Amino acid sequence: MLGDKVKLLFKFFKEILFALFAWLVIGPITILVPRNKKLIAVIGKDGGAFLDNCKYFYLQSQQHLVGQQKCIFITNKKEVLEILQKENLPVITYPSLAGAWFLMRANIVVVDSFEWFKQLRFFLTLGAKKLQLWHGVGFKQIELGKQNFAHGLFTTGSLLRRIQIYYRNLIGRNVFYDLVNTTSEFYKKEVFEPAFTSKNFTSFGYPRNNFGYSNNNLINTDDFIFEQLENWLTEHKKIILFVPTFREHRDTPLGLNFENIDLINKWCETTNSIIIFKLHPWENSINHVKSAFIYQYQNDKDIYPLFPYLSAMISDYSSIYMDFLLLNKPIFFLIPDKQQYLAQDRQIQFDYDEMTPGEKVEKWKQLLPIIEQQRENDCFKNERKELCLKAFDSNDQSLSTKKILDFCINKHWLN
């Protein structure tokens, strides 16, 4: 136990020394390099994953930008580089000299997660306009609302909180954004304004929620699943997606023992259904879950293009179900560890039951019959519609990217 604290403390001071070097050396160089108001850098989650709002903002920007304006994806992932190069889309790897030079020159930096600041990215973007699109609309505490700094260190309470603020400011973790884009006035006020420090908050909706068909949308999706999709639709299969979130201890209690797998298989065969499991990218695969009716979607691939073809979704505490509300299809909640999750994993900002319009059960044997019953009597349809209105303000999600770009043009951040 003491050894773990010493390691944590050593890491803490190492990061401080590295940040001091960056402020004294990298920062001044960055500030001296002129920024180009025609350049936009997009940095995906985990250093450059091609997913979520960054993916769709980037793809849609290629259609909206004119003249010499350029929107370039920055990634540390070889597979993303190869995918985008194959599609003749502009991409640069980072860490690299070319990537560092572009980050120093781009006038706008677009992100949708928190860890983008690492590997000197924050210091290379000093002076750039930073746009935070974020990656979820749910009920969990995020960013400034989260109190998860250095659990197990030698101090607690208000002193720890002050240390946390100074430390995060120093390493670039607490970013002062120029724009935080949200999905509705409700979420802007209740979630994003308390969670981020920003000059501007908008509620233009999320670029990823444009569910219109596009070949580009299928970039970085699970090829096998989409190859099967045409057959499933021809056979009138009911496709159900299960998307649980991660736990801090990385142990998702899915209840997928062999007995439940057999139960699910028999139910799928009887009801002409397919169940697709999509785990959080931080989770491990479930290698034993394979059958003619159960499939596992690659957890580092984009799931959103599959949404229009789903008949229902099963979740637990993942915010992904909020986006699915836009299609007003049934949502079910499998929550065998509700009390433990809310107490130990993530604090929530709203009442869980009020923000989850669907049946809630603890076991698969309870869930499967309920799914079939709701196909005949969808009693949560109005509740889903009301929550969707609160979450998205009836915004046309297909206009999100254009509204963000227009905002940047009006602010003279882009010309």
Residue pairs with C-beta under 8 A, 6 or more apart in sequence:
4 152
5 152
5 153
5 154
8 150
8 152
8 153
9 153
9 154
12 150
12 153
12 167
15 167
15 171
16 167
16 170
16 171
18 171
19 170
19 171
19 172
20 170
22 120
22 123
22 172
23 123
23 170
26 120
26 123
26 124
27 123
27 126
29 104
30 104
30 123
30 124
30 125
30 126
30 127
31 126
31 127
33 104
33 105
34 105
35 105
35 106
35 107
35 127
35 128
36 105
36 106
36 107
37 107
37 412
37 413
37 414
37 415
38 67
38 68
38 69
38 70
38 107
38 414
38 415
39 69
39 70
39 72
39 102
39 105
39 106
39 107
39 108
40 61
40 65
40 69
40 70
40 71
40 72
40 106
40 107
40 108
40 109
40 110
40 414
41 72
41 74
41 102
41 103
41 106
41 108
41 109
41 110
41 125
41 128
42 54
42 57
42 58
42 61
42 71
42 72
42 73
42 74
42 109
42 110
42 111
43 54
43 74
43 75
43 109
43 110
43 111
43 116
43 121
44 50
44 51
44 52
44 54
44 55
44 73
44 74
44 75
44 80
44 112
44 113
45 51
45 52
45 54
45 112
45 113
45 115
45 116
45 135
46 113
46 115
46 281
47 75
47 76
47 77
47 94
47 115
47 116
47 118
47 119
48 73
48 74
48 75
48 76
48 77
48 80
48 94
49 75
49 77
49 80
49 281
49 300
50 73
50 75
50 77
50 80
50 83
50 84
50 219
50 220
50 302
51 220
51 300
51 301
51 302
52 112
52 113
52 133
52 135
52 208
52 302
53 112
53 133
53 134
53 135
53 206
53 207
53 208
54 73
54 110
54 111
54 112
54 133
55 208
55 219
55 220
55 302
56 206
56 207
56 208
56 210
56 217
56 304
56 401
57 110
57 112
57 133
57 207
57 400
57 401
57 404
58 71
58 73
58 110
59 89
59 214
59 216
59 217
59 219
60 207
60 210
60 401
60 402
61 71
61 401
61 405
62 71
62 89
64 401
64 402
64 405
65 71
65 405
69 414
70 90
71 90
72 90
72 91
72 92
72 102
72 106
73 80
73 84
73 89
73 90
73 91
73 92
74 91
74 92
74 93
74 94
74 99
74 102
74 103
75 81
75 84
75 91
75 92
75 93
75 94
76 93
76 94
76 95
76 119
78 93
80 91
80 220
81 91
81 93
83 219
83 220
84 90
84 91
84 219
85 91
87 216
87 219
92 98
92 99
92 102
93 99
94 100
94 103
94 119
94 121
95 119
95 120
100 120
100 124
103 109
103 121
103 124
103 125
103 128
104 124
104 125
106 125
106 128
107 128
107 129
107 413
107 414
108 128
108 129
108 130
108 131
108 408
108 413
108 414
109 125
109 128
109 129
109 130
109 131
110 131
110 133
111 130
111 131
111 132
111 133
112 132
112 133
112 134
112 135
113 134
113 135
114 143
114 173
116 122
117 171
117 172
117 173
117 175
122 171
122 172
122 175
123 172
129 178
129 179
129 408
129 411
129 413
130 175
130 176
130 177
130 178
130 179
131 177
131 178
131 179
131 180
131 181
131 404
131 408
132 175
132 177
132 179
132 180
132 181
132 196
132 198
133 181
133 206
133 207
133 404
134 142
134 180
134 181
134 182
134 192
136 142
136 319
136 320
136 322
137 182
137 183
137 187
137 191
137 206
137 319
137 322
137 323
137 391
138 317
138 318
138 319
138 322
138 355
139 319
139 348
139 349
139 350
139 352
139 355
140 317
140 319
140 346
140 347
140 348
140 349
141 147
141 195
141 346
141 347
141 348
141 349
142 191
142 195
143 195
143 196
144 174
144 194
144 195
144 196
144 197
145 194
145 195
145 347
145 349
146 347
147 161
147 347
149 160
149 163
149 164
149 167
149 168
150 160
150 163
150 164
153 160
155 163
165 174
167 173
168 174
174 197
175 197
176 197
176 198
176 199
177 196
177 197
177 198
177 199
178 198
178 199
178 200
178 413
179 198
179 199
179 200
179 201
179 202
179 404
179 407
179 408
180 192
180 196
180 198
180 200
180 201
180 202
181 201
181 202
181 203
181 204
181 206
181 400
181 404
182 188
182 191
182 192
182 201
182 202
182 203
182 204
183 203
183 205
183 206
183 391
183 392
183 393
183 395
184 203
184 390
184 391
184 392
184 393
184 395
185 203
185 393
186 390
186 391
186 393
187 203
187 391
188 201
188 202
188 203
190 349
190 350
191 349
192 201
193 201
200 407
200 411
202 403
202 404
202 407
203 393
203 395
204 395
204 399
204 400
204 403
204 404
204 407
205 392
205 393
205 395
205 396
205 397
205 399
205 400
205 403
206 323
206 397
206 400
207 397
207 400
207 401
207 404
208 304
208 323
209 304
209 323
209 326
209 392
209 397
209 400
210 397
210 398
210 400
211 304
211 307
211 308
211 326
211 327
211 397
212 398
213 308
217 302
217 304
217 305
218 226
218 305
219 302
220 301
220 302
221 301
221 302
221 303
221 305
221 306
222 297
222 298
222 301
222 303
224 295
225 276
225 295
225 297
225 306
226 305
226 306
228 295
229 239
229 306
229 309
232 239
232 274
233 309
235 272
236 272
237 272
237 273
237 274
238 271
238 272
238 273
238 274
238 311
238 312
238 375
239 273
239 274
239 276
239 306
239 309
239 310
239 311
240 273
240 274
240 275
240 276
240 310
240 311
240 312
240 313
240 314
240 371
241 275
241 276
241 278
241 297
241 303
241 306
241 310
241 312
241 313
241 314
242 275
242 276
242 277
242 278
242 313
242 314
242 315
242 334
243 278
243 303
243 313
243 314
243 315
243 318
243 320
243 321
244 252
244 254
244 279
244 280
244 315
244 316
244 317
244 318
244 334
245 280
245 315
245 316
245 317
245 318
245 319
246 252
246 280
246 282
246 283
247 337
247 341
247 345
248 344
248 345
248 346
249 345
250 282
250 283
250 284
252 279
252 280
252 283
253 336
253 337
254 277
254 286
254 334
255 334
255 336
255 363
255 364
256 286
256 288
256 289
258 288
260 364
260 365
261 288
261 289
261 291
261 294
263 364
263 365
263 368
264 275
264 293
264 294
264 364
264 368
265 291
265 292
265 293
265 294
267 273
267 368
267 372
268 274
268 275
268 293
268 294
269 292
269 293
271 372
273 293
273 311
274 293
274 294
274 295
275 293
275 294
275 295
275 314
276 294
276 295
276 296
276 297
276 306
277 286
277 289
277 294
277 295
277 296
277 297
278 296
278 297
278 299
278 303
279 285
279 286
279 296
279 299
280 299
280 318
281 299
281 300
283 299
285 296
285 299
286 296
289 296
290 296
297 303
297 306
303 320
304 323
307 323
307 324
307 327
308 327
310 324
310 327
310 329
311 329
311 330
311 375
312 329
312 330
312 331
312 332
312 371
312 374
313 320
313 321
313 324
313 329
313 330
313 331
313 332
314 331
314 332
314 333
314 334
314 367
315 321
315 331
315 332
315 333
315 334
316 333
316 334
316 335
316 341
317 335
317 341
317 345
317 346
317 352
321 331
321 356
321 358
322 387
322 391
324 331
325 331
325 357
325 384
325 387
325 388
325 391
325 392
326 388
326 392
326 397
328 381
328 384
328 385
328 388
330 358
330 371
330 374
330 375
330 378
330 380
331 356
331 357
331 358
331 380
331 384
332 358
332 359
332 360
332 361
332 367
332 370
332 371
332 374
333 356
333 358
333 359
333 360
333 361
334 361
334 362
334 364
334 367
335 341
335 360
335 361
335 362
336 362
336 363
338 352
342 348
342 352
353 360
355 387
357 380
357 383
357 384
357 386
357 387
358 380
358 384
359 367
359 370
359 374
359 380
361 367
361 370
374 380
405 414
408 414
409 415
